[in-house]
């Protein structure tokens, strides 16, 4: 929001960032609901991490998805009930559980991937590559500034 002198504040930028995050989450929840995916946005976050890397610890998943341990444990239980993930003891550290996609989880990935690709392709078309690249850089700069405060 502009002040009387035509200046914008970092507070306004953060408010817009939060509003954009909420809109993004709601759009993805709508996509999941409308496609009959049967999972939540939060579950999709976990699954997406596992599509990139299998056999990671719950602690790593918690960090990558910005979830606390209690929330992550609940999500893991729900994903296990659906048959999408399994947890196995880490042979190097028995205190850790490593998380893997099951065959059902892999089948879900193949089913949902075209829907997610269409969503991101549409955003690419609306915004254009240059705006997306610039926005990503600005968001990284903002994150760095916040983290080093």
C-alpha positions as CSV (number, residue, x, y, z in Angstrom):
1,X,0.0,0.0,0.0
2,X,1.3,3.5,-0.9
3,X,1.7,6.1,1.8
4,X,1.0,9.8,1.2
5,X,4.5,10.3,-0.4
6,X,4.1,7.5,-2.9
7,X,6.2,5.0,-1.0
8,X,5.6,1.3,-0.4
9,X,6.6,-0.4,2.7
10,X,8.2,-3.8,3.3
11,X,5.2,-4.5,5.6
12,X,2.8,-4.1,2.6
13,X,5.1,-6.4,0.6
14,X,4.9,-9.1,3.3
15,X,1.1,-8.7,3.4
16,X,0.9,-9.2,-0.3
17,X,3.2,-12.2,-0.1
18,X,0.9,-13.8,2.5
19,X,-2.2,-13.0,0.4
20,X,-0.6,-14.6,-2.6
21,X,0.4,-17.7,-0.7
22,X,-3.2,-18.1,0.6
23,X,-4.6,-17.7,-3.0
24,X,-2.1,-20.2,-4.3
25,X,-3.0,-22.7,-1.6
26,X,-6.8,-22.2,-2.2
27,X,-6.3,-22.7,-6.0
28,X,-4.4,-25.9,-5.4
29,X,-7.0,-27.2,-2.9
30,X,-9.7,-26.4,-5.5
31,X,-7.8,-28.4,-8.1
32,X,-7.4,-31.3,-5.8
33,X,-11.1,-31.3,-4.8
34,X,-12.4,-30.8,-8.4
35,X,-10.2,-33.6,-9.7
36,X,-11.3,-36.0,-6.9
37,X,-7.7,-36.5,-5.7
38,X,-8.8,-37.3,-2.2
39,X,-5.8,-35.6,-0.5
40,X,-5.2,-32.2,1.0
41,X,-2.8,-29.5,-0.1
42,X,-0.5,-30.4,2.9
43,X,-0.5,-34.1,1.8
44,X,0.4,-33.0,-1.7
45,X,3.4,-31.1,-0.3
46,X,4.7,-34.3,1.3
47,X,4.1,-36.3,-1.8
48,X,5.8,-33.7,-4.0
49,X,8.9,-33.9,-1.9
50,X,9.0,-37.7,-2.3
51,X,8.6,-37.4,-6.0
52,X,11.9,-35.6,-6.0
53,X,13.7,-37.8,-3.4
54,X,12.8,-41.1,-1.9
55,X,14.0,-42.4,1.5
56,X,14.3,-39.1,3.3
57,X,13.8,-38.6,7.0
58,X,10.6,-37.2,8.5
59,X,12.8,-34.4,9.9
60,X,13.9,-33.5,6.4
61,X,10.3,-33.6,5.2
62,X,9.3,-31.3,8.1
63,X,11.9,-28.7,7.1
64,X,11.2,-28.9,3.4
65,X,7.4,-28.4,3.9
66,X,7.6,-26.0,6.9
67,X,5.6,-28.4,9.1
68,X,6.1,-29.1,12.8
69,X,6.7,-32.7,13.9
70,X,3.2,-33.2,15.2
71,X,1.5,-31.9,12.0
72,X,3.9,-34.0,9.9
73,X,3.2,-37.2,11.9
74,X,-0.5,-36.7,11.4
75,X,-0.1,-36.2,7.6
76,X,2.2,-39.3,7.4
77,X,-0.5,-41.4,9.2
78,X,-3.1,-40.2,6.7
79,X,-0.9,-40.9,3.7
80,X,-0.1,-44.3,5.1
81,X,-3.8,-45.1,5.5
82,X,-4.3,-44.2,1.8
83,X,-1.4,-46.5,1.0
84,X,0.7,-43.8,-0.7
85,X,3.7,-43.8,1.6
86,X,5.5,-46.2,4.0
87,X,8.0,-45.5,6.7
88,X,11.1,-47.7,7.3
89,X,13.7,-47.7,10.0
90,X,16.9,-46.0,9.1
91,X,19.6,-48.7,9.2
92,X,22.2,-46.0,10.1
93,X,20.2,-44.4,12.9
94,X,17.4,-46.5,14.4
95,X,15.8,-43.4,15.9
96,X,14.9,-42.1,12.4
97,X,12.2,-43.3,10.0
98,X,12.8,-42.9,6.3
99,X,9.8,-42.2,4.1
100,X,9.2,-43.8,0.7
101,X,6.4,-43.7,-1.9
102,X,4.6,-47.0,-2.4
103,X,3.4,-48.3,-5.7
104,X,0.0,-46.7,-5.0
105,X,1.8,-43.4,-4.3
106,X,3.7,-43.6,-7.6
107,X,0.4,-44.4,-9.4
108,X,-1.1,-41.3,-7.8
109,X,1.8,-39.2,-9.0
110,X,1.3,-40.4,-12.5
111,X,-2.4,-39.7,-12.3
112,X,-2.1,-36.1,-10.8
113,X,1.0,-35.0,-12.7
114,X,-0.9,-34.0,-15.9
115,X,-3.4,-31.9,-13.8
116,X,-0.6,-30.1,-11.9
117,X,1.3,-29.5,-15.2
118,X,-1.7,-27.9,-16.7
119,X,-2.1,-25.7,-13.7
120,X,1.5,-24.5,-13.9
121,X,1.4,-24.2,-17.7
122,X,-1.6,-21.9,-17.4
123,X,0.3,-19.7,-14.9
124,X,3.3,-19.6,-17.2
125,X,1.1,-18.5,-20.1
126,X,-0.6,-15.8,-18.0
127,X,2.5,-14.3,-16.5
128,X,5.3,-15.1,-19.0
129,X,8.7,-16.5,-18.3
130,X,10.4,-13.1,-17.7
131,X,7.9,-12.1,-15.0
132,X,8.2,-15.5,-13.4
133,X,12.0,-15.4,-13.4
134,X,12.0,-11.8,-12.0
135,X,9.4,-12.7,-9.3
136,X,11.4,-15.8,-8.2
137,X,14.5,-13.7,-7.8
138,X,12.7,-11.0,-5.8
139,X,11.1,-13.6,-3.6
140,X,14.6,-15.2,-2.9
141,X,16.0,-11.7,-2.1
142,X,13.1,-11.1,0.3
143,X,13.6,-14.5,1.9
144,X,17.3,-13.8,2.4
145,X,16.6,-10.3,3.8
146,X,14.1,-11.8,6.3
147,X,16.4,-14.7,7.3
148,X,19.4,-12.5,7.9
149,X,17.4,-9.9,9.9
